[in-house]
Amino acid sequence: MQNRTQTRATALKQEVDSSRLTQVFLAGLVGVATLFTAQALHAQSGDTIIQSHGYNEYGTLKYPADFAHLDYVNPDAPIGGEVSISADGTFDNMNPFATLSGSPGAMASIMYERIMTGTDDEVGSEYCLLCKTVEYPQDQSWVIFHLRDDVTFSDGTPMTAHDVIYTHELLREQATPSYRAGIVALVESYEAIDDYTVKFTFAADAPEKGRVSQMGGQIVMSKAWFEETGARLDEARMETGPGTGEYMVGTIDPGRQLIYVRNPDYWGEDVPINVGRGNYDSIRIEYFADTSAAFEAFKAGEFTFRRENSSLNWATAYDFPALEQGWVTRTTLDDGTLPAATGFVFNLRREKFQDRNVRRALGLMYNFTWTNENLQYGLFQQRESFWENDRLKAAGLPEGRELEMLETVREHLPAEIFTQEALLPHVSGERALDRNNLRQALILMEAAGYTSGDDGLLRDANGNTLDVEFLETRQSFDRIINPYVENLQRLGVNITYNRVDPSQYQARTQENDFDMMFSYYVNGLVEGRGITQKFGCEDKDDVFNPAGYCSQAFDELAEFVTAAEDYDEMAAAVRAIDRIMRYEYYIVPVWYLGKNWVAAYDMYEHPENLPEFGLGYLDYWWINQDKAEALAAAGAFQ
């Protein structure tokens, strides 16, 4: 192990969730909202040309062009050792873009870097990584990236502007349908001006905001490798092309284990934004059938770092020998990131869920209070907003700029949007079945045309029962979902709880073949063009929109988001959207933690000043080698 003041790194911010990781990654390509300050230059044409080391759509960059390292890293962090984590389910390919034809391995995009990269202590700022500077006019009609001339792929070949353009063409032709449609509509033309300069010219009718940030978020892959192998971006395969990132694929045991290893010749070891980051020699991911099996393996020392997501485990199961011997520590750390909008999702593509009264009635049967206190040990908070953060969360009655925006789509909205406060989750009692909510739900079902029969089942005017399948794959969720299913049965819903294996679950959810399921939307503290991919009518069947939500009001309000000139304007538009979607009630809001539960073998260390928007355990933590060797000598690991 070696100490250093300048480390080799690449941003490794992906969570280990093989079924959704790649979807989130691709969503970032479409909608990453990045921001930046700049130095203004005056071009001969009279237009103001901005050239900078970073980008901030609405505000200023925190870090100047000559910064030495990010404030929250340890520039002297040692390099070495292996971080080992777990993933549930399985994987059958290593192409992170083949989301519709296989199950990509966790972190399968780790070897690819983006032209620009973000930080964990700013809302949306992006800094040049593969570029030296970025240049664009005030109207963002085009953008030029001045690339670094020292970037190499892991096979030793240089990265040039031709690789950037080739990757862009691949994404236009072979990425997910929603991405292809979005990028073709955005970029009118593109060219490699020379070997280290690329230019993207945007369509005149494309929204101005988000143009630069979208292209800065593009990854870069090797043109030579794709041409030599004939590989496609949309095909499942185990072979991976070389990337420019610090880590590359080491060993693959399909469905069981993945190991990523450091590229010993990584080009970016001295780049300031990398200093103090990427401190492991290898990242090992162990796959398990379910979370229970993974937890048992963690207790036995088969892997060494665990982000706990089970309140049952956190409250009751941390009494095993490794912890009692001091080998394992557990810590609760702050989490300032925006929680995912989790909940029980209705598939709006189904006719049975078209009536909001039905959705509200079924939602009333979920008892957060009882679930949290009796099954989750009172550890969670109830989610209210799609953006559970004071910056973007709708509250009270609409007013100010938010109200002005809502007025523009009044014809598409119910009067309650303007006369009632933003919808909050229903209140439930301390018993599993809240009878007051049951009565309210029956009234709503009657308004939707359903009445209770002698057998207790709800039937419509044609005598049809309300048949609902709740689809799930995790056994650990049984204890949470079963009480909800029982309450729905008490209401009179003919509901089936169907827990399937991970491969079947992925296939069915990709094909939108479900009635209800536990799922989520990933939103950001800054929203841009990508908001339409998650909620827009054009992409209502996309994997990023599990409910298939579609609203004319949303589509029009989204234009305020993409055209916003400052953060306050964007935030007002998001609050208006949040208010509408909460009213529509197409996802029953459940819980969020707002903390990080971390259990790890006592060899990991991190900077004292962890940033607000990231835990960073795969990014800027490191291993104390002396502690690691002591644990190994004591027999802590398998």
TORROPA-341565 format. One line per field, with one value per residue (C-alpha): residue number from 1; x, y, z. Coordinates in Angstrom, 1 decimal, decimal comma. Example, Ala and Ser with C-alpha at 12.3 -4.5 7.8 and 13.67 -1.06 7.14 Angstrom:
# TORROPA-341565
seq	(1 2)
x	(12,3 13,7)
y	(-4,5 -1,1)
z	(7,8 7,1)
# end
This chain:
# TORROPA-341565
seq	(1 2 3 4 5 6 7 8 9 10 11 12 13 14 15 16 17 18 19 20 21 22 23 24 25 26 27 28 29 30 31 32 33 34 35 36 37 38 39 40 41 42 43 44 45 46 47 48 49 50 51 52 53 54 55 56 57 58 59 60 61 62 63 64 65 66 67 68 69 70 71 72 73 74 75 76 77 78 79 80 81 82 83 84 85 86 87 88 89 90 91 92 93 94 95 96 97 98 99 100 101 102 103 104 105 106 107 108 109 110 111 112 113 114 115 116 117 118 119 120 121 122 123 124 125 126 127 128 129 130 131 132 133 134 135 136 137 138 139 140 141 142 143 144 145 146 147 148 149 150 151 152 153 154 155 156 157 158 159 160 161 162 163 164 165 166 167 168 169 170 171 172 173 174 175 176 177 178 179 180 181 182 183 184 185 186 187 188 189 190 191 192 193 194 195 196 197 198 199 200 201 202 203 204 205 206 207 208 209 210 211 212 213 214 215 216 217 218 219 220 221 222 223 224 225 226 227 228 229 230 231 232 233 234 235 236 237 238 239 240 241 242 243 244 245 246 247 248 249 250 251 252 253 254 255 256 257 258 259 260 261 262 263 264 265 266 267 268 269 270 271 272 273 274 275 276 277 278 279 280 281 282 283 284 285 286 287 288 289 290 291 292 293 294 295 296 297 298 299 300 301 302 303 304 305 306 307 308 309 310 311 312 313 314 315 316 317 318 319 320 321 322 323 324 325 326 327 328 329 330 331 332 333 334 335 336 337 338 339 340 341 342 343 344 345 346 347 348 349 350 351 352 353 354 355 356 357 358 359 360 361 362 363 364 365 366 367 368 369 370 371 372 373 374 375 376 377 378 379 380 381 382 383 384 385 386 387 388 389 390 391 392 393 394 395 396 397 398 399 400 401 402 403 404 405 406 407 408 409 410 411 412 413 414 415 416 417 418 419 420 421 422 423 424 425 426 427 428 429 430 431 432 433 434 435 436 437 438 439 440 441 442 443 444 445 446 447 448 449 450 451 452 453 454 455 456 457 458 459 460 461 462 463 464 465 466 467 468 469 470 471 472 473 474 475 476 477 478 479 480 481 482 483 484 485 486 487 488 489 490 491 492 493 494 495 496 497 498 499 500 501 502 503 504 505 506 507 508 509 510 511 512 513 514 515 516 517 518 519 520 521 522 523 524 525 526 527 528 529 530 531 532 533 534 535 536 537 538 539 540 541 542 543 544 545 546 547 548 549 550 551 552 553 554 555 556 557 558 559 560 561 562 563 564 565 566 567 568 569 570 571 572 573 574 575 576 577 578 579 580 581 582 583 584 585 586 587 588 589 590 591 592 593 594 595 596 597 598 599 600 601 602 603 604 605 606 607 608 609 610 611 612 613 614 615 616 617 618 619 620 621 622 623 624 625 626 627 628 629 630 631 632 633 634 635 636 637 638)
x	(0,0 1,3 0,4 0,0 -1,1 -2,6 -4,6 -6,0 -9,8 -13,0 -16,4 -18,0 -21,4 -23,5 -25,5 -25,4 -28,8 -28,4 -32,0 -32,2 -28,6 -28,3 -31,7 -30,6 -27,3 -29,1 -31,6 -28,6 -27,5 -30,8 -31,5 -28,5 -28,9 -25,5 -24,5 -21,6 -19,8 -17,6 -15,3 -17,0 -15,2 -16,4 -16,5 -16,0 -19,7 -20,8 -22,2 -21,0 -19,0 -18,4 -15,4 -14,8 -13,5 -17,1 -20,7 -23,6 -26,9 -28,3 -25,5 -21,8 -19,3 -17,8 -14,4 -12,1 -10,2 -7,0 -8,5 -6,2 -8,9 -12,5 -13,1 -14,5 -11,8 -8,6 -5,8 -3,4 -5,7 -3,8 -4,4 -4,8 -7,0 -10,3 -13,8 -16,4 -20,1 -23,2 -25,9 -29,2 -30,4 -28,2 -26,7 -26,4 -24,5 -22,0 -23,4 -25,0 -27,0 -28,8 -31,5 -34,2 -32,4 -30,7 -29,7 -26,5 -24,0 -23,8 -21,7 -21,2 -20,6 -17,8 -15,1 -16,7 -16,2 -18,2 -16,9 -17,8 -18,4 -20,2 -19,4 -21,2 -21,2 -23,0 -26,4 -25,7 -22,3 -20,2 -16,5 -14,4 -12,9 -12,2 -12,2 -10,0 -12,6 -16,1 -17,2 -20,6 -22,6 -25,1 -28,0 -26,4 -27,0 -23,9 -21,2 -17,5 -15,5 -11,8 -10,6 -7,6 -4,8 -3,6 -6,6 -6,2 -8,4 -7,5 -6,0 -3,5 -5,0 -5,6 -9,0 -9,8 -12,6 -13,4 -14,3 -16,6 -18,4 -18,6 -20,1 -22,6 -23,7 -24,0 -26,3 -28,4 -28,8 -28,8 -29,6 -33,0 -35,9 -36,5 -32,9 -32,7 -35,7 -34,5 -31,0 -32,0 -34,5 -31,8 -28,7 -28,9 -25,3 -22,0 -18,4 -14,8 -13,2 -9,8 -8,5 -9,2 -12,1 -15,7 -18,7 -22,4 -24,9 -28,4 -31,8 -33,2 -36,5 -35,0 -35,3 -32,2 -31,7 -30,0 -28,3 -24,7 -25,3 -26,7 -23,7 -21,3 -22,9 -22,1 -19,8 -17,0 -16,3 -13,7 -14,5 -11,7 -13,1 -16,6 -15,5 -13,1 -15,7 -18,9 -20,5 -23,8 -24,9 -28,3 -27,1 -26,5 -22,9 -20,2 -17,4 -16,7 -15,0 -12,1 -13,0 -11,1 -12,0 -9,7 -11,4 -11,9 -13,3 -11,1 -12,9 -16,5 -18,3 -21,7 -24,5 -22,2 -19,3 -17,9 -14,5 -13,4 -9,7 -7,7 -6,1 -2,4 -2,0 -5,0 -4,4 -6,2 -4,2 -3,1 -6,4 -7,5 -11,1 -9,7 -7,4 -8,4 -10,9 -10,9 -8,7 -9,3 -7,2 -10,3 -14,1 -15,6 -19,4 -20,9 -24,3 -26,9 -30,4 -31,9 -31,1 -31,3 -28,6 -26,5 -26,8 -25,7 -22,8 -21,8 -21,9 -19,6 -17,1 -17,7 -18,0 -17,0 -19,2 -23,0 -25,5 -28,3 -31,8 -33,8 -35,2 -35,7 -32,1 -30,9 -33,1 -32,8 -30,1 -26,8 -25,8 -23,7 -20,1 -18,2 -19,8 -19,5 -15,8 -15,3 -14,6 -17,7 -18,9 -22,3 -22,9 -25,7 -24,5 -26,4 -27,9 -28,8 -29,5 -33,0 -34,8 -36,3 -40,1 -40,9 -44,3 -46,8 -47,2 -50,4 -50,0 -52,0 -52,0 -54,6 -58,2 -59,0 -56,8 -58,1 -60,5 -58,6 -61,2 -60,1 -56,4 -57,2 -59,3 -56,6 -54,1 -56,1 -55,6 -51,9 -51,2 -47,9 -48,2 -48,8 -46,3 -43,5 -44,1 -44,7 -42,7 -40,0 -39,3 -40,3 -37,2 -38,7 -40,6 -43,6 -42,9 -45,1 -43,5 -42,0 -39,2 -38,9 -36,8 -37,6 -36,2 -38,7 -41,5 -45,0 -46,6 -49,9 -51,9 -50,2 -48,9 -46,5 -44,8 -46,0 -49,6 -48,9 -47,6 -50,6 -52,9 -51,5 -52,8 -55,9 -58,1 -56,4 -56,6 -59,3 -60,4 -59,0 -55,4 -56,1 -58,4 -56,8 -53,4 -50,9 -52,1 -50,5 -50,5 -53,6 -53,3 -53,7 -54,3 -52,3 -54,2 -53,3 -56,7 -57,8 -61,6 -62,1 -59,9 -61,8 -65,1 -63,7 -62,3 -65,7 -67,3 -64,7 -65,2 -68,9 -68,3 -66,2 -69,2 -68,3 -70,5 -69,9 -71,4 -72,5 -69,1 -67,5 -65,9 -66,3 -68,1 -68,8 -72,1 -71,4 -70,7 -66,9 -64,7 -61,7 -58,9 -55,4 -52,0 -49,3 -45,9 -42,8 -39,5 -38,0 -38,9 -37,8 -40,8 -43,3 -43,8 -44,4 -46,7 -48,8 -50,5 -51,3 -52,7 -54,8 -56,3 -57,1 -58,9 -60,9 -61,9 -63,1 -60,4 -59,7 -56,0 -53,2 -49,7 -47,3 -43,6 -41,6 -37,9 -35,7 -35,4 -39,2 -39,7 -37,3 -38,9 -42,4 -41,6 -39,7 -42,8 -45,0 -46,8 -48,1 -51,0 -49,2 -45,7 -43,3 -41,2 -39,8 -38,9 -35,4 -35,6 -33,0 -32,4 -32,1 -34,4 -34,0 -34,8 -34,8 -38,0 -40,0 -38,5 -39,8 -43,2 -44,0 -46,7 -44,3 -42,3 -45,1 -44,2 -40,5 -38,7 -38,2 -41,9 -43,2 -46,7 -47,1 -48,1 -49,2 -50,7 -51,2 -50,7 -47,3 -46,2 -46,9 -45,4 -42,2 -41,5 -41,1 -38,5 -36,4 -36,7 -36,0 -33,4 -32,7 -33,1 -36,1 -38,0 -37,1 -38,1 -41,5 -42,2 -41,2 -43,4 -46,3 -45,6 -45,2 -48,6 -50,3 -48,7 -49,5 -53,1 -53,2 -52,2 -50,7 -48,2 -49,1 -46,3 -44,6 -41,4 -38,0 -35,1 -33,0 -30,0 -27,4 -27,2 -23,6 -22,2 -18,6 -15,7 -13,5 -11,0 -12,7 -12,1 -13,6 -13,0 -14,4 -16,3 -18,5 -20,5 -24,2 -25,1 -23,1 -21,9 -19,0 -18,0 -17,0 -15,5 -13,5 -13,4 -10,2 -8,9 -6,6 -4,3 -3,0 -6,6 -7,3 -4,3 -5,3 -8,8 -7,5 -5,1 -7,9 -9,9 -12,6 -12,9 -13,9)
y	(0,0 3,5 7,0 9,8 13,4 12,9 9,8 8,0 8,0 8,1 8,9 5,6 6,8 3,9 2,0 -1,8 -2,6 -4,7 -4,4 -0,6 0,7 0,9 2,6 5,3 5,6 6,1 8,5 10,6 10,7 12,0 14,4 15,2 18,7 20,4 23,9 26,2 29,5 30,8 33,3 35,4 36,1 38,3 36,6 38,4 37,7 39,8 36,8 36,3 33,1 31,4 29,2 27,5 24,5 23,6 24,4 25,7 26,3 28,6 29,6 29,6 26,9 26,3 25,3 27,6 26,5 26,0 24,0 21,3 18,8 18,6 19,9 16,6 14,2 13,2 14,1 11,8 8,8 5,6 3,4 -0,3 -3,2 -4,5 -3,3 -6,1 -5,6 -7,6 -7,6 -9,5 -11,7 -12,5 -11,1 -12,6 -9,9 -7,1 -4,6 -1,9 -0,6 -3,9 -3,3 -4,8 -8,0 -9,2 -8,4 -6,3 -6,9 -4,4 -1,4 -2,6 1,0 1,5 1,6 4,5 8,1 11,1 14,2 16,1 14,9 16,2 16,6 15,6 19,0 21,1 20,9 20,1 21,5 19,7 19,9 18,9 15,4 14,2 17,8 20,7 23,4 23,7 26,5 27,7 30,9 32,4 31,0 27,5 27,0 24,9 23,5 22,8 20,5 21,0 17,5 16,5 15,0 12,6 10,4 6,7 3,7 0,7 -1,0 1,8 3,5 7,2 8,7 11,3 13,4 10,6 8,3 10,9 11,3 7,5 7,0 9,7 8,0 4,6 6,2 7,8 4,5 1,8 3,3 2,9 4,3 7,3 8,3 8,0 10,1 12,7 13,0 13,1 15,9 17,8 17,6 18,8 18,2 17,1 17,0 16,4 19,7 18,1 15,2 16,8 19,2 18,2 20,4 19,7 22,0 22,0 22,1 25,6 24,4 22,4 23,8 26,0 24,7 21,4 21,4 21,7 19,5 16,7 16,6 17,0 13,9 11,7 8,8 7,9 4,4 3,1 3,4 0,9 -1,8 -1,6 -1,6 -4,5 -6,7 -5,6 -5,4 -3,6 -1,3 -3,0 -6,6 -8,7 -9,9 -10,7 -9,0 -5,4 -2,7 -0,7 2,4 5,4 4,9 3,9 0,5 -2,2 -5,7 -8,2 -11,5 -12,6 -15,5 -15,2 -14,8 -15,2 -12,7 -9,7 -8,1 -4,8 -4,0 -0,8 0,0 0,4 2,8 5,0 8,3 10,5 10,0 13,6 15,3 17,6 16,3 12,8 13,5 11,5 9,3 5,8 4,4 0,7 -1,7 -3,8 -3,8 -7,2 -7,8 -11,0 -12,1 -13,7 -15,1 -12,6 -10,2 -12,8 -14,9 -11,8 -10,8 -14,3 -14,1 -10,7 -12,0 -14,8 -12,4 -13,3 -9,6 -6,6 -3,6 -3,4 -0,6 -2,0 -1,4 -3,7 -2,1 -5,5 -6,4 -3,0 -3,2 -6,9 -8,8 -7,1 -9,4 -11,8 -12,9 -10,7 -7,6 -8,8 -9,4 -5,9 -7,0 -5,3 -1,8 -0,2 3,5 5,8 8,6 11,6 11,5 14,8 13,2 13,3 10,1 8,1 8,5 5,0 3,4 1,0 1,8 1,4 0,5 3,2 1,3 -1,0 0,1 -0,9 1,9 4,8 6,0 8,1 7,0 3,4 4,4 6,5 3,8 1,2 3,6 4,1 0,5 1,0 1,8 3,6 4,2 0,6 -0,7 1,6 1,0 -2,7 -3,9 -1,2 -0,3 3,3 4,1 5,6 8,8 8,9 10,2 13,1 14,5 13,2 15,6 15,1 18,2 21,8 23,2 21,5 20,1 21,6 22,8 24,5 26,4 27,3 30,9 33,2 31,9 28,3 29,5 31,5 28,4 26,3 28,9 28,3 24,7 25,3 23,8 20,4 20,4 19,8 22,8 21,1 21,9 25,6 25,4 22,6 22,3 20,0 16,4 14,7 11,0 9,8 9,4 5,9 4,5 2,2 -1,0 -2,8 -2,2 1,4 1,2 4,9 4,6 1,4 3,3 6,1 3,6 1,9 5,3 6,0 2,6 3,2 6,5 4,5 2,2 -0,7 -2,3 -5,1 -8,5 -11,2 -12,8 -9,5 -8,9 -5,6 -5,7 -3,2 -2,6 -5,6 -7,9 -8,0 -8,2 -5,9 -8,4 -7,1 -8,9 -7,4 -8,4 -8,7 -10,6 -10,0 -12,4 -9,8 -7,7 -10,3 -9,0 -5,5 -6,3 -9,1 -6,8 -4,4 -7,2 -8,4 -4,9 -4,8 -8,1 -6,7 -3,9 -6,4 -6,4 -9,8 -9,4 -11,9 -11,5 -13,1 -13,3 -14,4 -15,0 -12,1 -12,9 -13,3 -10,1 -8,2 -9,5 -8,7 -5,2 -4,4 -5,4 -3,4 -6,7 -6,0 -4,4 -3,2 -3,4 -1,7 0,7 4,2 7,3 8,8 12,6 15,2 18,5 20,0 18,9 19,4 17,7 14,3 15,1 14,3 10,8 10,0 11,6 12,7 11,3 10,6 8,2 6,8 3,2 3,8 1,8 5,0 5,6 2,4 3,7 4,9 8,3 10,7 14,2 17,1 19,5 17,9 18,1 21,8 22,6 20,6 23,3 25,8 23,4 23,1 26,9 28,1 30,9 30,5 28,0 29,6 29,4 25,7 25,0 26,7 24,5 21,4 22,3 22,7 19,3 17,8 19,1 17,7 14,3 13,9 14,7 12,1 9,5 6,9 5,8 5,1 6,9 4,8 5,5 7,0 7,0 10,1 8,3 5,8 2,6 1,4 -1,9 -2,7 -4,7 -2,3 -1,4 1,3 5,0 8,1 11,9 13,7 16,1 13,9 16,0 16,6 14,7 11,5 8,7 8,0 4,6 3,4 6,8 8,6 6,1 4,0 0,9 1,0 -1,8 -2,4 -3,1 -5,2 -7,4 -7,7 -8,8 -11,3 -12,8 -13,1 -15,1 -12,5 -13,2 -16,2)
z	(0,0 -0,8 0,5 -1,9 -2,1 -5,5 -6,0 -8,9 -9,1 -11,0 -9,7 -8,5 -7,3 -8,5 -6,0 -6,3 -7,6 -10,8 -11,8 -11,7 -11,7 -15,5 -15,8 -13,4 -15,3 -18,7 -17,1 -16,1 -19,8 -20,8 -18,0 -15,9 -14,8 -14,5 -13,6 -14,0 -13,8 -16,5 -17,9 -20,6 -23,9 -26,7 -30,1 -33,4 -34,2 -31,3 -29,4 -25,8 -25,7 -22,4 -21,7 -18,4 -16,5 -15,4 -15,8 -13,7 -15,4 -12,7 -10,3 -9,7 -9,3 -5,9 -7,2 -9,2 -12,2 -10,2 -7,3 -5,8 -4,7 -3,5 0,0 1,3 0,3 2,1 -0,4 1,5 1,6 1,1 -1,9 -1,5 -0,4 -1,6 -0,8 -1,0 -1,2 -2,1 -4,8 -4,8 -7,7 -10,6 -13,8 -17,3 -19,2 -18,8 -21,2 -19,1 -22,0 -22,8 -20,2 -22,4 -23,3 -20,1 -16,5 -16,5 -13,8 -11,0 -11,8 -15,3 -16,5 -14,1 -16,8 -18,7 -17,8 -18,8 -20,5 -17,3 -13,8 -10,7 -7,0 -3,8 -2,1 -4,8 -6,3 -9,9 -10,6 -13,3 -14,0 -16,9 -16,6 -20,1 -21,3 -20,4 -21,0 -22,3 -24,6 -25,7 -26,5 -24,1 -26,1 -25,9 -29,6 -29,7 -27,3 -27,9 -25,6 -25,7 -24,8 -22,9 -25,0 -22,4 -21,9 -22,7 -22,7 -20,6 -23,6 -23,9 -27,0 -26,9 -26,5 -29,2 -30,5 -32,9 -30,0 -28,6 -31,9 -32,5 -29,0 -29,7 -32,9 -31,1 -28,5 -31,3 -33,0 -30,4 -27,0 -25,3 -27,5 -25,2 -25,2 -29,0 -29,5 -27,1 -28,4 -32,0 -31,3 -29,3 -31,4 -35,0 -36,0 -34,5 -35,6 -34,6 -35,4 -34,8 -32,8 -29,5 -30,2 -30,6 -31,4 -30,9 -32,6 -31,1 -32,9 -32,9 -31,5 -28,6 -25,1 -24,3 -20,8 -20,3 -23,7 -22,4 -19,4 -21,5 -23,7 -20,8 -19,3 -22,3 -21,7 -24,1 -25,5 -27,9 -31,6 -32,5 -30,2 -31,5 -35,1 -34,5 -32,6 -34,4 -30,9 -30,6 -27,8 -27,4 -27,2 -24,1 -23,9 -21,4 -23,3 -22,3 -24,3 -22,9 -21,0 -19,8 -16,1 -13,3 -12,8 -15,4 -15,3 -13,5 -13,1 -13,9 -12,4 -14,1 -11,6 -8,6 -8,4 -10,1 -9,4 -10,8 -10,6 -10,8 -14,2 -13,3 -16,1 -15,4 -17,1 -14,6 -11,4 -11,2 -12,2 -9,3 -9,3 -8,8 -5,9 -2,8 -4,7 -6,0 -3,2 -3,5 -5,6 -6,3 -5,9 -5,3 -5,6 -4,3 -5,6 -3,3 -4,0 -1,5 1,2 4,0 2,4 1,9 5,5 6,7 4,4 5,8 9,3 8,2 6,6 3,0 2,1 4,3 3,7 3,9 3,6 5,6 4,2 6,5 9,7 11,1 10,7 12,0 15,1 16,0 14,1 14,9 17,7 15,9 17,0 14,5 16,0 19,6 19,0 17,6 14,1 12,7 13,5 12,7 12,2 11,3 9,0 7,7 4,2 2,6 -0,8 -2,2 -1,4 -4,2 -4,6 -3,4 -3,0 -4,2 -7,9 -9,9 -13,5 -15,2 -18,4 -16,8 -17,2 -13,6 -12,3 -14,5 -11,8 -9,2 -6,6 -7,0 -6,5 -3,4 -1,9 -2,3 -0,9 2,2 3,1 3,6 7,3 7,6 11,3 12,2 9,7 10,9 14,6 14,5 11,5 11,0 14,7 14,3 12,2 9,1 8,1 5,9 2,4 1,2 -1,9 -5,1 -4,1 -0,4 0,2 1,2 -2,0 -4,4 -2,3 -2,8 0,4 1,4 -1,2 -4,5 -4,5 -6,3 -9,4 -8,8 -8,9 -12,1 -13,8 -12,7 -14,1 -17,5 -17,4 -15,4 -18,1 -17,6 -13,8 -11,2 -9,1 -6,0 -7,1 -6,6 -3,5 -1,4 0,1 -1,4 -0,8 2,2 2,9 4,8 8,6 10,0 13,5 15,6 14,6 11,4 9,9 10,4 10,3 9,6 6,5 5,5 5,6 3,5 1,0 0,7 0,0 -2,7 -4,3 -4,4 -6,2 -8,7 -9,3 -7,0 -4,4 -1,9 -2,6 -0,2 -0,5 0,6 -2,8 -4,6 -8,0 -10,7 -12,5 -14,7 -11,8 -12,3 -9,3 -8,9 -9,6 -8,7 -8,7 -6,5 -8,1 -6,0 -6,0 -2,5 0,2 2,8 1,7 2,6 6,1 4,8 1,9 3,5 6,0 3,2 1,0 4,0 4,4 0,7 1,0 3,9 1,5 -1,0 -3,5 -5,1 -4,7 -5,3 -3,9 -6,4 -5,5 -8,5 -9,1 -10,1 -13,8 -14,2 -12,2 -14,5 -17,6 -16,5 -15,3 -18,4 -20,4 -18,0 -17,2 -13,7 -11,8 -8,7 -7,4 -5,0 -7,1 -7,3 -9,3 -9,1 -9,0 -8,5 -6,7 -10,1 -12,9 -16,6 -19,8 -18,2 -16,2 -19,3 -19,6 -16,2 -16,3 -19,9 -22,1 -25,0 -22,7 -20,7 -21,5 -20,8 -18,0 -16,1 -15,8 -14,1 -13,6 -17,2 -15,9 -18,6 -18,1 -20,5 -17,6 -16,8 -20,4 -20,5 -17,1 -18,0 -20,5 -17,6 -16,2 -19,3 -20,1 -16,5 -16,4 -12,7 -9,9 -8,4 -11,7 -12,1 -8,5 -8,8 -11,9 -10,0 -7,1 -9,4 -10,9 -7,5 -6,5 -9,5 -9,3 -5,6 -6,3 -9,1 -6,6 -8,9 -6,3 -2,7 -0,8 1,8 3,8 3,6 6,0 5,6 7,1 6,0 8,0 7,6 8,8 8,0 9,1 11,1 8,5 6,5 7,1 5,6 5,7 8,7 6,6 4,5 2,0 2,1 -1,0 -1,0 1,3 -1,1 0,3 -3,2 -4,0 -1,3 1,6 2,0 3,9 6,9 5,9 9,4 10,6 7,6 8,3 11,9 11,0 8,6 11,1 13,6 11,1 10,5 6,8 4,7)
# end
